[in-house]
């Protein structure tokens, strides 16, 4: 699993050294569920008594038991401290409220990084625990945990998926050569990392031109992602995809969602989730697409191309993160496909508020945040 950002690059928010120690462990445990819990959050939990860990757990995947339950279910000791980065839930969902179990197990103190922005929780978990005389400490490593759980926080706070744009480019920002052979831009090392990145997201999105020219299946091959459900999204304005393309394969594990224009003459649905949305001369209305994906429970989207699709997301600034897999090559050529070919104005350029660069033998990876 590719992780390009350090978990602990920010100043810690914990007053007690012991709290810092055990919350770091809880956050590392939470990371074990990356890619499998969405649209639920990443959560880990550690139960401590007299400075020693007596139990722990993490949310493994969507629909499975919460981290608090996994950590507490076999605990018999009273007056423990529970370290859990996200506020425990206080409502009935797929599982009973975690606050009830915490109270039942007579936990003395709960250390939390952040309150849950989910409106059905939103502070009620902390309130319920406080009313039952459980001590609450809030804010320990909140910036670290918020960074790691950014998909969930964006999904809950803004009611839209977290969008990451991914592209393999040459040093001179070419996406493909004049023969449209994009796979030769980056070497195998970077391509393998790029492919594995898909597992961190709820869905991947491409344009119909990529589907027709490359005929990809857009799945995940690595064993670490075995059993993961990944949505594949295709923007097909004129509804022209032939149904013998590979993208229509294995829809049980990799469900297909298609978006076409309301103005197209062909209104025949090719998959169950085939939506017809607004469009104009620049293409499909991306904001409407993101709204539909949110309602379907898709918390994060990896935009993989092609050039026009990436250009549209960049121009409308409908992204949270950009990941460039940069090869140590110069391609050149006026006919080559460029990143952001339509350009931005000098008064309104794309500026990264934060970035990280990783170097490899065949190039480097640039990860920038809006």
N, C-alpha and C positions, 0 to 999 in steps of 0.2 A: 504494500500500500504506500503510495507516494505522499509524503508530507513535506512541504516546502517551507513551512513556518515553524519556528521553535515555539514550544508551548509556553515557555517562561521568559519571554523577552521583555516583559514590562515589570515595573516596580510592584512588589507584592503589597497587598492591602491588609495583610494580617498583622494584628498587634502582637500576638503570641507566636513564638517560634514554633511551638508544637502544632498550632493551628496551620501554619504555613506548610509544615512537613506533611501532615495528614491530608490537607486539601489538595496538595500536589498529587498525592497518590490517588485520591478520588477522581481527579481530572484525568490522570493517565488511564485509569480504569474506564472512564467514560469514553475515551478515544477508541477503545476496543470495538465499540458499536458503530464506528464511522461507516457510512454508506448503507447501513441496514435498518436504521431506526426511523428515517424520515417517512412521514412528516413529523414524527415525534422527535424530541431533543436527544442529544447525547448526555447521558447521566451516569455517574459512578457514585458509589457510597461506601464509606468505611466506618465501622463501629469500633470505638476505642474505649478501653477501661484501664485506668491507672497507667496511662502512657503506652499501652500496648494494643495492637490490632487484634481483635478477637473474631472479627468477621468482615466480609466485604462482598460487593456485588456490582453489577453494571447492567444497564438496559441493552440486551443483546440485539434485539430486532423489533420492528413494529409489531404490536399485538402481544408480545411476550411480557413477562412480569417486570415491574419497575425495579430500578436499582435498589431502592429502599427495602422492598420486600425480599429481594434476593439476599440482601445483607442481613436482615433482621429475623428472617423466618425461623432460624434455629438458635437464636440468641436467648439465653435464659437469665443472664445477669441483669440486674437493675442498675440504675444510675450511670448509664453509659453516655458517651458523647458520640453523636452521629455527624459525620462530615458528608455533606451532599451539596454539590455546587448549584443545583437548581432547587428552588422552593418546592417542597413536597406538595403533591396534589391533595385537594380536599373534596374531590367530587368523584362520583361513580362514572367510569368510562368503560374501557375494555377490562379494567381491573378495579377493585375497591380502592377507596381513598388511602393513600400512604400515611396521612396524618393519623388515621384511626389506629393503624398498626404501631406507629411510633408511640402513641399514647398508651396502647395496650402493653407494649414492651417496657414501659416505664423508663424511657430514655430521659435523661436529666437535661441534656443540652444538645442543641442542633446548630451546627456551623454551616452557613449558606453563602454562596457567592452572590447570586442575584435572585430577585423575585421573578416568578414566571410571568411573561407577558401575555400568556394565554388568558383571554378574558374570563374563562370559567374558573381560573385560579386567581390570578391577579392580586396577591396579597392575602387571600382568604386562608391559605395554608399556614402562613406565619401567624395570622390572627387566631386561628383555632389552637395552634400549639401554645401560644402565649396564654390564652385563656385557661389552658390546662396546666399552667405553672411550669412549662418547659422553657428553659432559658434559650434565647435566640441571639446568635451573633451573625450579622449580615454584612457582606462586602468582601470577604476573604478571597483574594485573587479574582475579583470580579472582571477585570479587564482581560485577564488570561482566558477565563472561561467564556466570556462573551466573544472573543476572537475565534475560539475553537468552534463555538456553536452559532456562528454567524448565519448559516443557512436558516436555522430554526427561528432566530430572532427577527430576521428580515421577513420571513413568511408570516410570523405572528403579528409583528408591529405594523407592517405596511400592506398586508394581505396580498402579497404577490411573491412569486418565486425569486430566490437568489439567482442571479444570472452571471455566469462566468463565460467569457469569450476565450476560446482556445485556438491557436493557430501555429502551424509549423512554417517558419519563414527563413529566408536567407539573410545575410547581413544587410543587404540592400532592400529588405522588406518585401521580397517576392514570395507569393504563396504558391505559385506554380511557374514552370517555364512556359515557353510559347506553345509547347505540345500538350500542355495541361497535365503534365506528369508530376503531381505534387508529392508522390511518395519518394521521389528522388531528392527532394529538398533537404530533408533531415536523414541522418544515418539511423541504423537499427537501434542503437542505444537510446537515442532521443525518442524514436517512434514507440519503443516498448514502454517508456515512461509515460508517453502521451496516451497510449491505449489504456494503461492501468488507471489513469486518472478518471476515466469514466465511472469507475466503481464508487467514487465519492459522491456522486450526484444521483438525484431521482430520475433524471431524464437527459437525453442528448438530443440536440436539434440540428437539422441540416436543411438545405434547400433542395428542390427537386432536381436541379441541374447536377448536383453531386451524386444523387441517386442514379440518374440515368447514365452519366458518364463513367462512374466508378463501379456501379452495381454492388455497393457494400451491404453487408448484413447488419452492421452496427451493433454487435453484441460485445460481451466481455469473455475473454478466454482464460484469464489467470485463475488458478485454484483458490486464491485467497478470497475471490468474489463468488465462489460457488454458492448457488442458491439465491443469489441476489436478483431481485426484480428490477429491471431497468426499462423505463419507457423510452421509445424511439419516436421522435416527432419530425414530421416532414412538412415543409411549407411548399405546397403545390397549387399555386394560384389558379391555374387553368385546368386542374384535375386531369393531368395527362399521363400519370404513371401507369405503366402496364403491370398487371397483377402477377406476372411471372417473374418479376424482379425479386432478388434475394431479400429485400427489406420486408416482404410479406411472409417470410419464413419464421418459425418458432415464436409465434405471438403469445404463447402461453407464458414463457419466461421473459420475453421482451415485447410487451404490448406495443402496438403501433397506433399512433395518433396522427391524423392528417388534417391539415388546414388548407382550405381552398377559398377562393373569392366568391362572394355572393353574386357577383356579376358574371361568373362563368356560365357558359351554355350547358356544360356537363354537370348535372346535379346528382349524379349517381354516387352513392356512398360506397367506398371501397373497403372500409373497415367499420366496425361498430362505432368507434370514436372518430368520426369524420365530421369536422365542423366547417361551416361556411360563414366567413367573417367579412367585415368591411375591408375595402381596398381602395387604393387610388393609383395614380401613375407611378408612385414609388414602390408599390407592392402592397402586401397584406398589412392590416392594421395591427402592429405588434402589441400594443397595449391591450387590445381586446383578447389577443391570444394569451397573454400572460394572465389576464383575469380568469379565463377559462381553465388554464392549467392550475391556478390557485384553487379553484373550486373542485378540481379533481384530486386535490391533496398532493400535488407535486410541489415540493418545497424548494427544489433547486434544479437549474437547467444548465447544461454545458453546451454552448453554441459552438459547433465544429465547422461550420461553413455551408457553402462555399463563400467566395469573395463578396458577392452581392449581399448575402444574408449578414455576414459579419459587418460589412459596411453600413447596413441599415441599423443594426443594433448600436453601433458606435455613433453614428450620426444623431440618432435620437437619444443617445446617452442612457439606453435601457440596459445597463450592465452594472455590476458591482465590482467585478474583478476581470483582469485580462492576464492570460498566461501565454507567453510566447516561447515556443521551442525554437531557438535560433541556431541554425547550422553555421559552421565556419566556411561559408561559401558565398561567392558573388555570382549572381545569375544574370542580371542585366536584361536588356531587351524591352522595347516599347510594347511588345505584344504579350509580355509576361503579366500574370495577374498580381496586382499589388495589394498590400494591406491598406485599407482605408483609401481606396483609389479616388474617391470623390473629394477627399480632402476636408480639412477643417479650417475655419478662419483663424488668422493669427491672433484675433482678439478672444477667441473661444476654443483654444486647443485642448486636447486631452492631457490632463495633468494627473500624475499619480500622487496621492497623499502619502502613500506608503508603498514600499517595494522591497523585493528580495531577489537576489541573483545567485543561482547555483551554477558552477562551472563543471563541464564534463570534457572528456577527451575530444569529442566531436562537435562541441559547441557549448551553449549555456541555456538556462531556463530563466526567464524574467517573469516574475509574478508581481503585478502591480494592482493597487486597490484605488478605487474611485474616491 
